[in-house]
Amino acid sequence: MSTSALAATIERFLDDTEIEWEAGARDGEFVVTLPGEKKLRTVVSLVAGSDLSVSAFVIRNPDENHEAFYRSLLRRNLRLPGLAYAIDGSGDVYVTGHVPAAGVDADLLDQLFGVVLEAADSPFNELLVIGFLTSMQKEWDWRVSRGESLRNLEAFRHLLDTS
């Protein structure tokens, strides 16, 4: 499949499914926004070239418990079809992969977005607890002391509310 045919297949799928997207900075790049449950949204970069490159930011480099944090991701890699967790030079976590252009159709794109969303969204709260619990506790305490909203920390109340 040519690069232009691959790009047309992706664009048609995104338009047909009404998934939010915009053209990226690179030739053949689609920047797609997927809604999540634990993570509010996952931004996915698809690049149509000789193959289809997929990359989505999952979470930033953890503040603490690096070994447990990365062990959790490596274990999840075993169950992640066609994609894998990776880190960049700053230690930030992405889910990435490459798919042969010849195999890309609407069904594969649907499956691919499902796997990316599951990989980014499903472990998000668990990763926050492993890698950022101390920061979350400080944020909780600060908000409580000032009467600020705890809405975005409610999922962690059972860990953070020490009163």
Secondary structure as UniProt FT lines:
FT   HELIX           3..17
FT   STRAND          20..23
FT   TURN            27..28
FT   STRAND          29..35
FT   STRAND          41..48
FT   STRAND          51..59
FT   HELIX           66..77
FT   TURN            78..79
FT   TURN            81..82
FT   STRAND          84..87
FT   TURN            89..90
FT   STRAND          93..100
FT   HELIX           101..103
FT   HELIX           106..121
FT   TURN            122..123
FT   HELIX           124..146
FT   HELIX           151..156
FT   HELIX           157..160
//
